[in-house]
Amino acid sequence: MNVAKKALCMIGLLLAAGCADMTPRERNTAIGAAVGGVAGSALSGGNGVGTVGGAVVGGVIGNQIKR
């Protein structure tokens, strides 16, 4: 498992543990970032820049849902 995948797994675990008292907008942002990171990693072949870029784009999209 490469570093980007390990980091993504750790972020996912932390987000799952910390979502209990989040607002719906914060939760959508976190979910969007997680999904975007996974998609960015898959589309870029595990490239760290692609993973982070996907997470950023996913977080922005998740933040803007149901505004």
CHARMM internal coordinates of N, CA and C (Angstrom, degrees):
IC EDIT
DIST 1 N 1 CA 1.4566
DIST 1 CA 1 C 1.5305
ANGL 1 N 1 CA 1 C 108.14
DIST 1 C 2 N 1.3280
ANGL 1 CA 1 C 2 N 116.83
DIHE 1 N 1 CA 1 C 2 N 127.45
DIST 2 N 2 CA 1.4544
ANGL 1 C 2 N 2 CA 117.79
DIHE 1 CA 1 C 2 N 2 CA -178.48
DIST 2 CA 2 C 1.5275
ANGL 2 N 2 CA 2 C 111.49
DIHE 1 C 2 N 2 CA 2 C -81.74
DIST 2 C 3 N 1.3136
ANGL 2 CA 2 C 3 N 115.81
DIHE 2 N 2 CA 2 C 3 N 173.68
DIST 3 N 3 CA 1.4580
ANGL 2 C 3 N 3 CA 121.93
DIHE 2 CA 2 C 3 N 3 CA -174.05
DIST 3 CA 3 C 1.5285
ANGL 3 N 3 CA 3 C 111.73
DIHE 2 C 3 N 3 CA 3 C -62.09
DIST 3 C 4 N 1.3224
ANGL 3 CA 3 C 4 N 118.36
DIHE 3 N 3 CA 3 C 4 N -40.52
DIST 4 N 4 CA 1.4624
ANGL 3 C 4 N 4 CA 120.94
DIHE 3 CA 3 C 4 N 4 CA -178.42
DIST 4 CA 4 C 1.5240
ANGL 4 N 4 CA 4 C 111.05
DIHE 3 C 4 N 4 CA 4 C -63.69
DIST 4 C 5 N 1.3277
ANGL 4 CA 4 C 5 N 117.06
DIHE 4 N 4 CA 4 C 5 N -41.02
DIST 5 N 5 CA 1.4609
ANGL 4 C 5 N 5 CA 119.80
DIHE 4 CA 4 C 5 N 5 CA 179.48
DIST 5 CA 5 C 1.5166
ANGL 5 N 5 CA 5 C 111.27
DIHE 4 C 5 N 5 CA 5 C -68.44
DIST 5 C 6 N 1.3358
ANGL 5 CA 5 C 6 N 117.02
DIHE 5 N 5 CA 5 C 6 N -38.30
DIST 6 N 6 CA 1.4682
ANGL 5 C 6 N 6 CA 120.20
DIHE 5 CA 5 C 6 N 6 CA 177.55
DIST 6 CA 6 C 1.5241
ANGL 6 N 6 CA 6 C 110.41
DIHE 5 C 6 N 6 CA 6 C -64.28
DIST 6 C 7 N 1.3271
ANGL 6 CA 6 C 7 N 116.39
DIHE 6 N 6 CA 6 C 7 N -43.07
DIST 7 N 7 CA 1.4588
ANGL 6 C 7 N 7 CA 120.40
DIHE 6 CA 6 C 7 N 7 CA 179.22
DIST 7 CA 7 C 1.5177
ANGL 7 N 7 CA 7 C 110.86
DIHE 6 C 7 N 7 CA 7 C -63.94
DIST 7 C 8 N 1.3096
ANGL 7 CA 7 C 8 N 116.34
DIHE 7 N 7 CA 7 C 8 N -40.88
DIST 8 N 8 CA 1.4593
ANGL 7 C 8 N 8 CA 120.43
DIHE 7 CA 7 C 8 N 8 CA 179.84
DIST 8 CA 8 C 1.5220
ANGL 8 N 8 CA 8 C 111.25
DIHE 7 C 8 N 8 CA 8 C -64.43
DIST 8 C 9 N 1.3173
ANGL 8 CA 8 C 9 N 116.77
DIHE 8 N 8 CA 8 C 9 N -41.02
DIST 9 N 9 CA 1.4709
ANGL 8 C 9 N 9 CA 120.63
DIHE 8 CA 8 C 9 N 9 CA 176.72
DIST 9 CA 9 C 1.5209
ANGL 9 N 9 CA 9 C 110.98
DIHE 8 C 9 N 9 CA 9 C -62.36
DIST 9 C 10 N 1.3356
ANGL 9 CA 9 C 10 N 117.02
DIHE 9 N 9 CA 9 C 10 N -43.18
DIST 10 N 10 CA 1.4633
ANGL 9 C 10 N 10 CA 120.85
DIHE 9 CA 9 C 10 N 10 CA -179.86
DIST 10 CA 10 C 1.5278
ANGL 10 N 10 CA 10 C 110.70
DIHE 9 C 10 N 10 CA 10 C -64.93
DIST 10 C 11 N 1.3204
ANGL 10 CA 10 C 11 N 116.78
DIHE 10 N 10 CA 10 C 11 N -42.06
DIST 11 N 11 CA 1.4670
ANGL 10 C 11 N 11 CA 120.35
DIHE 10 CA 10 C 11 N 11 CA 178.13
DIST 11 CA 11 C 1.5223
ANGL 11 N 11 CA 11 C 110.37
DIHE 10 C 11 N 11 CA 11 C -62.23
DIST 11 C 12 N 1.3273
ANGL 11 CA 11 C 12 N 116.51
DIHE 11 N 11 CA 11 C 12 N -42.03
DIST 12 N 12 CA 1.4608
ANGL 11 C 12 N 12 CA 120.11
DIHE 11 CA 11 C 12 N 12 CA 178.22
DIST 12 CA 12 C 1.5201
ANGL 12 N 12 CA 12 C 112.61
DIHE 11 C 12 N 12 CA 12 C -60.94
DIST 12 C 13 N 1.3224
ANGL 12 CA 12 C 13 N 116.47
DIHE 12 N 12 CA 12 C 13 N -42.09
DIST 13 N 13 CA 1.4650
ANGL 12 C 13 N 13 CA 119.85
DIHE 12 CA 12 C 13 N 13 CA 178.05
DIST 13 CA 13 C 1.5213
ANGL 13 N 13 CA 13 C 111.55
DIHE 12 C 13 N 13 CA 13 C -65.13
DIST 13 C 14 N 1.3150
ANGL 13 CA 13 C 14 N 116.45
DIHE 13 N 13 CA 13 C 14 N -42.33
DIST 14 N 14 CA 1.4636
ANGL 13 C 14 N 14 CA 119.62
DIHE 13 CA 13 C 14 N 14 CA 179.12
DIST 14 CA 14 C 1.5271
ANGL 14 N 14 CA 14 C 111.61
DIHE 13 C 14 N 14 CA 14 C -65.47
DIST 14 C 15 N 1.3260
ANGL 14 CA 14 C 15 N 116.25
DIHE 14 N 14 CA 14 C 15 N -39.63
DIST 15 N 15 CA 1.4628
ANGL 14 C 15 N 15 CA 119.12
DIHE 14 CA 14 C 15 N 15 CA 178.66
DIST 15 CA 15 C 1.5216
ANGL 15 N 15 CA 15 C 111.66
DIHE 14 C 15 N 15 CA 15 C -65.83
DIST 15 C 16 N 1.3191
ANGL 15 CA 15 C 16 N 116.07
DIHE 15 N 15 CA 15 C 16 N -40.04
DIST 16 N 16 CA 1.4654
ANGL 15 C 16 N 16 CA 119.57
DIHE 15 CA 15 C 16 N 16 CA 179.30
DIST 16 CA 16 C 1.5227
ANGL 16 N 16 CA 16 C 110.89
DIHE 15 C 16 N 16 CA 16 C -63.25
DIST 16 C 17 N 1.3172
ANGL 16 CA 16 C 17 N 116.71
DIHE 16 N 16 CA 16 C 17 N -38.07
DIST 17 N 17 CA 1.4663
ANGL 16 C 17 N 17 CA 120.32
DIHE 16 CA 16 C 17 N 17 CA -179.47
DIST 17 CA 17 C 1.5272
ANGL 17 N 17 CA 17 C 111.77
DIHE 16 C 17 N 17 CA 17 C -74.87
DIST 17 C 18 N 1.3118
ANGL 17 CA 17 C 18 N 117.48
DIHE 17 N 17 CA 17 C 18 N -28.70
DIST 18 N 18 CA 1.4550
ANGL 17 C 18 N 18 CA 120.41
DIHE 17 CA 17 C 18 N 18 CA -173.95
DIST 18 CA 18 C 1.5110
ANGL 18 N 18 CA 18 C 115.62
DIHE 17 C 18 N 18 CA 18 C -98.75
DIST 18 C 19 N 1.3075
ANGL 18 CA 18 C 19 N 119.21
DIHE 18 N 18 CA 18 C 19 N 6.90
DIST 19 N 19 CA 1.4696
ANGL 18 C 19 N 19 CA 121.47
DIHE 18 CA 18 C 19 N 19 CA -175.38
DIST 19 CA 19 C 1.5222
ANGL 19 N 19 CA 19 C 114.09
DIHE 18 C 19 N 19 CA 19 C -88.11
DIST 19 C 20 N 1.2981
ANGL 19 CA 19 C 20 N 118.88
DIHE 19 N 19 CA 19 C 20 N -1.19
DIST 20 N 20 CA 1.4609
ANGL 19 C 20 N 20 CA 121.04
DIHE 19 CA 19 C 20 N 20 CA -173.05
DIST 20 CA 20 C 1.5253
ANGL 20 N 20 CA 20 C 112.77
DIHE 19 C 20 N 20 CA 20 C -61.83
DIST 20 C 21 N 1.3143
ANGL 20 CA 20 C 21 N 118.06
DIHE 20 N 20 CA 20 C 21 N -41.08
DIST 21 N 21 CA 1.4628
ANGL 20 C 21 N 21 CA 119.80
DIHE 20 CA 20 C 21 N 21 CA -175.78
DIST 21 CA 21 C 1.5316
ANGL 21 N 21 CA 21 C 113.04
DIHE 20 C 21 N 21 CA 21 C -112.68
DIST 21 C 22 N 1.3271
ANGL 21 CA 21 C 22 N 116.34
DIHE 21 N 21 CA 21 C 22 N 26.48
DIST 22 N 22 CA 1.4610
ANGL 21 C 22 N 22 CA 120.37
DIHE 21 CA 21 C 22 N 22 CA 179.26
DIST 22 CA 22 C 1.5258
ANGL 22 N 22 CA 22 C 110.63
DIHE 21 C 22 N 22 CA 22 C -84.17
DIST 22 C 23 N 1.3221
ANGL 22 CA 22 C 23 N 114.57
DIHE 22 N 22 CA 22 C 23 N 152.27
DIST 23 N 23 CA 1.4564
ANGL 22 C 23 N 23 CA 119.24
DIHE 22 CA 22 C 23 N 23 CA 171.79
DIST 23 CA 23 C 1.5248
ANGL 23 N 23 CA 23 C 107.90
DIHE 22 C 23 N 23 CA 23 C -74.67
DIST 23 C 24 N 1.3220
ANGL 23 CA 23 C 24 N 118.14
DIHE 23 N 23 CA 23 C 24 N 162.13
DIST 24 N 24 CA 1.4720
ANGL 23 C 24 N 24 CA 119.54
DIHE 23 CA 23 C 24 N 24 CA 178.01
DIST 24 CA 24 C 1.5289
ANGL 24 N 24 CA 24 C 112.54
DIHE 23 C 24 N 24 CA 24 C -57.20
DIST 24 C 25 N 1.3071
ANGL 24 CA 24 C 25 N 118.37
DIHE 24 N 24 CA 24 C 25 N -36.52
DIST 25 N 25 CA 1.4655
ANGL 24 C 25 N 25 CA 121.09
DIHE 24 CA 24 C 25 N 25 CA 179.73
DIST 25 CA 25 C 1.5293
ANGL 25 N 25 CA 25 C 111.08
DIHE 24 C 25 N 25 CA 25 C -67.39
DIST 25 C 26 N 1.3273
ANGL 25 CA 25 C 26 N 116.95
DIHE 25 N 25 CA 25 C 26 N -42.53
DIST 26 N 26 CA 1.4623
ANGL 25 C 26 N 26 CA 120.43
DIHE 25 CA 25 C 26 N 26 CA 177.45
DIST 26 CA 26 C 1.5246
ANGL 26 N 26 CA 26 C 110.89
DIHE 25 C 26 N 26 CA 26 C -64.16
DIST 26 C 27 N 1.3124
ANGL 26 CA 26 C 27 N 116.35
DIHE 26 N 26 CA 26 C 27 N -39.98
DIST 27 N 27 CA 1.4626
ANGL 26 C 27 N 27 CA 120.90
DIHE 26 CA 26 C 27 N 27 CA 179.07
DIST 27 CA 27 C 1.5298
ANGL 27 N 27 CA 27 C 110.53
DIHE 26 C 27 N 27 CA 27 C -65.12
DIST 27 C 28 N 1.3360
ANGL 27 CA 27 C 28 N 117.51
DIHE 27 N 27 CA 27 C 28 N -42.94
DIST 28 N 28 CA 1.4683
ANGL 27 C 28 N 28 CA 120.94
DIHE 27 CA 27 C 28 N 28 CA 177.62
DIST 28 CA 28 C 1.5282
ANGL 28 N 28 CA 28 C 111.27
DIHE 27 C 28 N 28 CA 28 C -62.39
DIST 28 C 29 N 1.3302
ANGL 28 CA 28 C 29 N 116.73
DIHE 28 N 28 CA 28 C 29 N -38.46
DIST 29 N 29 CA 1.4627
ANGL 28 C 29 N 29 CA 120.64
DIHE 28 CA 28 C 29 N 29 CA 178.06
DIST 29 CA 29 C 1.5262
ANGL 29 N 29 CA 29 C 110.38
DIHE 28 C 29 N 29 CA 29 C -63.71
DIST 29 C 30 N 1.3239
ANGL 29 CA 29 C 30 N 116.64
DIHE 29 N 29 CA 29 C 30 N -45.69
DIST 30 N 30 CA 1.4644
ANGL 29 C 30 N 30 CA 120.89
DIHE 29 CA 29 C 30 N 30 CA -179.31
DIST 30 CA 30 C 1.5309
ANGL 30 N 30 CA 30 C 111.22
DIHE 29 C 30 N 30 CA 30 C -64.97
DIST 30 C 31 N 1.3024
ANGL 30 CA 30 C 31 N 116.69
DIHE 30 N 30 CA 30 C 31 N -43.24
DIST 31 N 31 CA 1.4715
ANGL 30 C 31 N 31 CA 120.43
DIHE 30 CA 30 C 31 N 31 CA 179.34
DIST 31 CA 31 C 1.5300
ANGL 31 N 31 CA 31 C 110.00
DIHE 30 C 31 N 31 CA 31 C -65.30
DIST 31 C 32 N 1.3224
ANGL 31 CA 31 C 32 N 116.41
DIHE 31 N 31 CA 31 C 32 N -42.88
DIST 32 N 32 CA 1.4618
ANGL 31 C 32 N 32 CA 120.33
DIHE 31 CA 31 C 32 N 32 CA 178.42
DIST 32 CA 32 C 1.5208
ANGL 32 N 32 CA 32 C 111.77
DIHE 31 C 32 N 32 CA 32 C -61.19
DIST 32 C 33 N 1.3305
ANGL 32 CA 32 C 33 N 116.90
DIHE 32 N 32 CA 32 C 33 N -40.86
DIST 33 N 33 CA 1.4597
ANGL 32 C 33 N 33 CA 120.59
DIHE 32 CA 32 C 33 N 33 CA 178.83
DIST 33 CA 33 C 1.5250
ANGL 33 N 33 CA 33 C 111.16
DIHE 32 C 33 N 33 CA 33 C -65.61
DIST 33 C 34 N 1.3212
ANGL 33 CA 33 C 34 N 116.93
DIHE 33 N 33 CA 33 C 34 N -41.51
DIST 34 N 34 CA 1.4650
ANGL 33 C 34 N 34 CA 120.17
DIHE 33 CA 33 C 34 N 34 CA 179.41
DIST 34 CA 34 C 1.5247
ANGL 34 N 34 CA 34 C 111.29
DIHE 33 C 34 N 34 CA 34 C -65.18
DIST 34 C 35 N 1.3195
ANGL 34 CA 34 C 35 N 116.84
DIHE 34 N 34 CA 34 C 35 N -47.50
DIST 35 N 35 CA 1.4642
ANGL 34 C 35 N 35 CA 120.66
DIHE 34 CA 34 C 35 N 35 CA -179.86
DIST 35 CA 35 C 1.5269
ANGL 35 N 35 CA 35 C 110.31
DIHE 34 C 35 N 35 CA 35 C -65.27
DIST 35 C 36 N 1.3237
ANGL 35 CA 35 C 36 N 116.72
DIHE 35 N 35 CA 35 C 36 N -41.46
DIST 36 N 36 CA 1.4624
ANGL 35 C 36 N 36 CA 120.33
DIHE 35 CA 35 C 36 N 36 CA 178.21
DIST 36 CA 36 C 1.5225
ANGL 36 N 36 CA 36 C 112.33
DIHE 35 C 36 N 36 CA 36 C -63.83
DIST 36 C 37 N 1.3236
ANGL 36 CA 36 C 37 N 116.73
DIHE 36 N 36 CA 36 C 37 N -38.10
DIST 37 N 37 CA 1.4610
ANGL 36 C 37 N 37 CA 120.02
DIHE 36 CA 36 C 37 N 37 CA 177.68
DIST 37 CA 37 C 1.5112
ANGL 37 N 37 CA 37 C 112.30
DIHE 36 C 37 N 37 CA 37 C -64.63
DIST 37 C 38 N 1.3275
ANGL 37 CA 37 C 38 N 116.42
DIHE 37 N 37 CA 37 C 38 N -42.39
DIST 38 N 38 CA 1.4616
ANGL 37 C 38 N 38 CA 120.31
DIHE 37 CA 37 C 38 N 38 CA 177.60
DIST 38 CA 38 C 1.5275
ANGL 38 N 38 CA 38 C 110.20
DIHE 37 C 38 N 38 CA 38 C -64.67
DIST 38 C 39 N 1.3122
ANGL 38 CA 38 C 39 N 116.64
DIHE 38 N 38 CA 38 C 39 N -44.89
DIST 39 N 39 CA 1.4673
ANGL 38 C 39 N 39 CA 120.22
DIHE 38 CA 38 C 39 N 39 CA 180.00
DIST 39 CA 39 C 1.5266
ANGL 39 N 39 CA 39 C 110.93
DIHE 38 C 39 N 39 CA 39 C -64.67
DIST 39 C 40 N 1.3269
ANGL 39 CA 39 C 40 N 116.86
DIHE 39 N 39 CA 39 C 40 N -42.39
DIST 40 N 40 CA 1.4635
ANGL 39 C 40 N 40 CA 120.27
DIHE 39 CA 39 C 40 N 40 CA 179.02
DIST 40 CA 40 C 1.5151
ANGL 40 N 40 CA 40 C 111.80
DIHE 39 C 40 N 40 CA 40 C -63.11
DIST 40 C 41 N 1.3218
ANGL 40 CA 40 C 41 N 116.34
DIHE 40 N 40 CA 40 C 41 N -39.16
DIST 41 N 41 CA 1.4616
ANGL 40 C 41 N 41 CA 120.50
DIHE 40 CA 40 C 41 N 41 CA 177.90
DIST 41 CA 41 C 1.5219
ANGL 41 N 41 CA 41 C 110.96
DIHE 40 C 41 N 41 CA 41 C -65.68
DIST 41 C 42 N 1.3231
ANGL 41 CA 41 C 42 N 116.12
DIHE 41 N 41 CA 41 C 42 N -43.50
DIST 42 N 42 CA 1.4625
ANGL 41 C 42 N 42 CA 120.38
DIHE 41 CA 41 C 42 N 42 CA -178.92
DIST 42 CA 42 C 1.5328
ANGL 42 N 42 CA 42 C 111.32
DIHE 41 C 42 N 42 CA 42 C -66.14
DIST 42 C 43 N 1.3131
ANGL 42 CA 42 C 43 N 116.51
DIHE 42 N 42 CA 42 C 43 N -42.37
DIST 43 N 43 CA 1.4655
ANGL 42 C 43 N 43 CA 120.15
DIHE 42 CA 42 C 43 N 43 CA -177.46
DIST 43 CA 43 C 1.5242
ANGL 43 N 43 CA 43 C 112.82
DIHE 42 C 43 N 43 CA 43 C -73.30
DIST 43 C 44 N 1.3396
ANGL 43 CA 43 C 44 N 117.09
DIHE 43 N 43 CA 43 C 44 N -26.84
DIST 44 N 44 CA 1.4633
ANGL 43 C 44 N 44 CA 119.60
DIHE 43 CA 43 C 44 N 44 CA -178.06
DIST 44 CA 44 C 1.5208
ANGL 44 N 44 CA 44 C 112.65
DIHE 43 C 44 N 44 CA 44 C -100.47
DIST 44 C 45 N 1.3148
ANGL 44 CA 44 C 45 N 117.53
DIHE 44 N 44 CA 44 C 45 N 6.31
DIST 45 N 45 CA 1.4574
ANGL 44 C 45 N 45 CA 120.39
DIHE 44 CA 44 C 45 N 45 CA 179.29
DIST 45 CA 45 C 1.5125
ANGL 45 N 45 CA 45 C 113.38
DIHE 44 C 45 N 45 CA 45 C 71.72
DIST 45 C 46 N 1.3257
ANGL 45 CA 45 C 46 N 117.85
DIHE 45 N 45 CA 45 C 46 N 29.20
DIST 46 N 46 CA 1.4543
ANGL 45 C 46 N 46 CA 121.97
DIHE 45 CA 45 C 46 N 46 CA 178.57
DIST 46 CA 46 C 1.5197
ANGL 46 N 46 CA 46 C 114.34
DIHE 45 C 46 N 46 CA 46 C 88.23
DIST 46 C 47 N 1.2991
ANGL 46 CA 46 C 47 N 117.54
DIHE 46 N 46 CA 46 C 47 N 8.27
DIST 47 N 47 CA 1.4591
ANGL 46 C 47 N 47 CA 121.96
DIHE 46 CA 46 C 47 N 47 CA 178.24
DIST 47 CA 47 C 1.5272
ANGL 47 N 47 CA 47 C 109.52
DIHE 46 C 47 N 47 CA 47 C -65.18
DIST 47 C 48 N 1.3305
ANGL 47 CA 47 C 48 N 117.55
DIHE 47 N 47 CA 47 C 48 N 132.58
DIST 48 N 48 CA 1.4608
ANGL 47 C 48 N 48 CA 121.78
DIHE 47 CA 47 C 48 N 48 CA -178.65
DIST 48 CA 48 C 1.5141
ANGL 48 N 48 CA 48 C 113.53
DIHE 47 C 48 N 48 CA 48 C -61.62
DIST 48 C 49 N 1.3205
ANGL 48 CA 48 C 49 N 116.63
DIHE 48 N 48 CA 48 C 49 N -38.80
DIST 49 N 49 CA 1.4633
ANGL 48 C 49 N 49 CA 120.49
DIHE 48 CA 48 C 49 N 49 CA 179.79
DIST 49 CA 49 C 1.5244
ANGL 49 N 49 CA 49 C 110.19
DIHE 48 C 49 N 49 CA 49 C -65.50
DIST 49 C 50 N 1.3242
ANGL 49 CA 49 C 50 N 116.74
DIHE 49 N 49 CA 49 C 50 N -41.21
DIST 50 N 50 CA 1.4611
ANGL 49 C 50 N 50 CA 120.47
DIHE 49 CA 49 C 50 N 50 CA 177.56
DIST 50 CA 50 C 1.5209
ANGL 50 N 50 CA 50 C 111.87
DIHE 49 C 50 N 50 CA 50 C -64.82
DIST 50 C 51 N 1.3359
ANGL 50 CA 50 C 51 N 116.50
DIHE 50 N 50 CA 50 C 51 N -37.98
DIST 51 N 51 CA 1.4579
ANGL 50 C 51 N 51 CA 120.95
DIHE 50 CA 50 C 51 N 51 CA 179.04
DIST 51 CA 51 C 1.5227
ANGL 51 N 51 CA 51 C 111.09
DIHE 50 C 51 N 51 CA 51 C -65.57
DIST 51 C 52 N 1.3183
ANGL 51 CA 51 C 52 N 116.20
DIHE 51 N 51 CA 51 C 52 N -48.35
DIST 52 N 52 CA 1.4680
ANGL 51 C 52 N 52 CA 120.39
DIHE 51 CA 51 C 52 N 52 CA -179.89
DIST 52 CA 52 C 1.5261
ANGL 52 N 52 CA 52 C 110.59
DIHE 51 C 52 N 52 CA 52 C -65.97
DIST 52 C 53 N 1.3233
ANGL 52 CA 52 C 53 N 117.06
DIHE 52 N 52 CA 52 C 53 N -41.54
DIST 53 N 53 CA 1.4654
ANGL 52 C 53 N 53 CA 120.18
DIHE 52 CA 52 C 53 N 53 CA 178.07
DIST 53 CA 53 C 1.5157
ANGL 53 N 53 CA 53 C 111.93
DIHE 52 C 53 N 53 CA 53 C -61.03
DIST 53 C 54 N 1.3336
ANGL 53 CA 53 C 54 N 115.94
DIHE 53 N 53 CA 53 C 54 N -42.76
DIST 54 N 54 CA 1.4583
ANGL 53 C 54 N 54 CA 119.67
DIHE 53 CA 53 C 54 N 54 CA 177.29
DIST 54 CA 54 C 1.5174
ANGL 54 N 54 CA 54 C 112.28
DIHE 53 C 54 N 54 CA 54 C -63.32
DIST 54 C 55 N 1.3355
ANGL 54 CA 54 C 55 N 116.25
DIHE 54 N 54 CA 54 C 55 N -39.27
DIST 55 N 55 CA 1.4627
ANGL 54 C 55 N 55 CA 120.26
DIHE 54 CA 54 C 55 N 55 CA 178.89
DIST 55 CA 55 C 1.5255
ANGL 55 N 55 CA 55 C 111.32
DIHE 54 C 55 N 55 CA 55 C -65.15
DIST 55 C 56 N 1.3165
ANGL 55 CA 55 C 56 N 116.77
DIHE 55 N 55 CA 55 C 56 N -40.56
DIST 56 N 56 CA 1.4669
ANGL 55 C 56 N 56 CA 120.59
DIHE 55 CA 55 C 56 N 56 CA 179.03
DIST 56 CA 56 C 1.5284
ANGL 56 N 56 CA 56 C 110.89
DIHE 55 C 56 N 56 CA 56 C -64.48
DIST 56 C 57 N 1.3226
ANGL 56 CA 56 C 57 N 115.97
DIHE 56 N 56 CA 56 C 57 N -48.40
DIST 57 N 57 CA 1.4674
ANGL 56 C 57 N 57 CA 120.02
DIHE 56 CA 56 C 57 N 57 CA -179.51
DIST 57 CA 57 C 1.5297
ANGL 57 N 57 CA 57 C 110.24
DIHE 56 C 57 N 57 CA 57 C -63.42
DIST 57 C 58 N 1.3316
ANGL 57 CA 57 C 58 N 116.85
DIHE 57 N 57 CA 57 C 58 N -43.75
DIST 58 N 58 CA 1.4600
ANGL 57 C 58 N 58 CA 120.31
DIHE 57 CA 57 C 58 N 58 CA 178.67
DIST 58 CA 58 C 1.5201
ANGL 58 N 58 CA 58 C 112.61
DIHE 57 C 58 N 58 CA 58 C -62.60
DIST 58 C 59 N 1.3357
ANGL 58 CA 58 C 59 N 116.44
DIHE 58 N 58 CA 58 C 59 N -39.38
DIST 59 N 59 CA 1.4616
ANGL 58 C 59 N 59 CA 120.06
DIHE 58 CA 58 C 59 N 59 CA 177.91
DIST 59 CA 59 C 1.5151
ANGL 59 N 59 CA 59 C 112.67
DIHE 58 C 59 N 59 CA 59 C -64.19
DIST 59 C 60 N 1.3180
ANGL 59 CA 59 C 60 N 116.36
DIHE 59 N 59 CA 59 C 60 N -40.69
DIST 60 N 60 CA 1.4763
ANGL 59 C 60 N 60 CA 120.40
DIHE 59 CA 59 C 60 N 60 CA 178.51
DIST 60 CA 60 C 1.5261
ANGL 60 N 60 CA 60 C 110.12
DIHE 59 C 60 N 60 CA 60 C -65.41
DIST 60 C 61 N 1.3191
ANGL 60 CA 60 C 61 N 116.68
DIHE 60 N 60 CA 60 C 61 N -44.06
DIST 61 N 61 CA 1.4660
ANGL 60 C 61 N 61 CA 119.81
DIHE 60 CA 60 C 61 N 61 CA 179.41
DIST 61 CA 61 C 1.5263
ANGL 61 N 61 CA 61 C 110.02
DIHE 60 C 61 N 61 CA 61 C -63.85
DIST 61 C 62 N 1.3325
ANGL 61 CA 61 C 62 N 116.90
DIHE 61 N 61 CA 61 C 62 N -44.94
DIST 62 N 62 CA 1.4665
ANGL 61 C 62 N 62 CA 120.12
DIHE 61 CA 61 C 62 N 62 CA 178.92
DIST 62 CA 62 C 1.5125
ANGL 62 N 62 CA 62 C 111.96
DIHE 61 C 62 N 62 CA 62 C -61.33
DIST 62 C 63 N 1.3271
ANGL 62 CA 62 C 63 N 117.19
DIHE 62 N 62 CA 62 C 63 N -35.57
DIST 63 N 63 CA 1.4539
ANGL 62 C 63 N 63 CA 121.53
DIHE 62 CA 62 C 63 N 63 CA -179.99
DIST 63 CA 63 C 1.5225
ANGL 63 N 63 CA 63 C 111.55
DIHE 62 C 63 N 63 CA 63 C -68.01
DIST 63 C 64 N 1.3136
ANGL 63 CA 63 C 64 N 117.48
DIHE 63 N 63 CA 63 C 64 N -32.14
DIST 64 N 64 CA 1.4550
ANGL 63 C 64 N 64 CA 121.31
DIHE 63 CA 63 C 64 N 64 CA -175.57
DIST 64 CA 64 C 1.5240
ANGL 64 N 64 CA 64 C 113.98
DIHE 63 C 64 N 64 CA 64 C -88.01
DIST 64 C 65 N 1.3242
ANGL 64 CA 64 C 65 N 117.63
DIHE 64 N 64 CA 64 C 65 N -8.56
DIST 65 N 65 CA 1.4741
ANGL 64 C 65 N 65 CA 120.43
DIHE 64 CA 64 C 65 N 65 CA 179.76
DIST 65 CA 65 C 1.5240
ANGL 65 N 65 CA 65 C 109.13
DIHE 64 C 65 N 65 CA 65 C -69.27
DIST 65 C 66 N 1.3120
ANGL 65 CA 65 C 66 N 116.37
DIHE 65 N 65 CA 65 C 66 N 136.46
DIST 66 N 66 CA 1.4652
ANGL 65 C 66 N 66 CA 123.88
DIHE 65 CA 65 C 66 N 66 CA 178.71
DIST 66 CA 66 C 1.5167
ANGL 66 N 66 CA 66 C 111.95
DIHE 65 C 66 N 66 CA 66 C 53.25
DIST 66 C 67 N 1.2869
ANGL 66 CA 66 C 67 N 116.14
DIHE 66 N 66 CA 66 C 67 N 47.37
DIST 67 N 67 CA 1.4582
ANGL 66 C 67 N 67 CA 121.94
DIHE 66 CA 66 C 67 N 67 CA -179.68
DIST 67 CA 67 C 1.4955
ANGL 67 N 67 CA 67 C 110.88
DIHE 66 C 67 N 67 CA 67 C -73.80
END
COOR INIT
IC SEED 1 N 1 CA 1 C
IC BUILD
